[in-house]
Amino acid sequence: MSMKRLSVLLLAMCLGLLGAQVSFEDNGTNRLTSMSQEERLAALERRLESSEKEVSHLKSLIGAPPVIAFSVALMDEATTPGDYGPFAYRTILPYRKVFANVGNGYNPATGTFTAQIRGLYFFRFTMFTSGTPNSVACIWKNNTFVVCLWDVKGYFGYDTGSNAVVLPMGVGESVSVMLEPNRTLNDGQSHLNTFSGFLLSPM
């Protein structure tokens, strides 16, 4: 007898499911009726397999990490294409075009993503420049710069680049992309300046 069947048999014996059932005949006499042991074991095995599947499904739901993700572009349909900047001071880029914002961690009014779950996050941004002047933008976590991207005028007068980073984030900590002073970006409806991020794993 397999270990699985032996376990089912022991379970059935403990629950008293192998006990005889009493039925009453019309003549008032009692008759003991019972299913065969093989039938009961087969039925219990089916119930056990079904329960195991339900437990496995519930575990997968409970253990699944929350989905946190956003993807945005600098200019939306209402924005006039062209250069953005320059400014005399470091400026958070307000990415207005929202492609996705699962979990609502990104705020398009401020250009800032705020972590609502403690975990490890991936961030990436792209930058497009017209070359006058050169473009410099950086990812900032809270009040500290993390990674930067510097680009100059290309052969055809424009150039593009990207950078990315993986960061541990606590609840309430924020990430944004900032344009350095006296620098410009160039964008339009092609959405050449983007900012994206997502939760890799809770911690």
Salt bridges, closest charged atoms under 4 A:
GLU25 OE2 - ARG31 NE 3.10
GLU38 OE1 - ARG5 NH1 2.80
GLU45 OE2 - ARG5 NE 3.09
GLU49 OE2 - LYS4 NZ 3.08
GLU77 OE2 - LYS97 NZ 2.85
GLU173 OE1 - LYS141 NZ 3.56
GLU180 OE2 - ARG90 NE 2.88
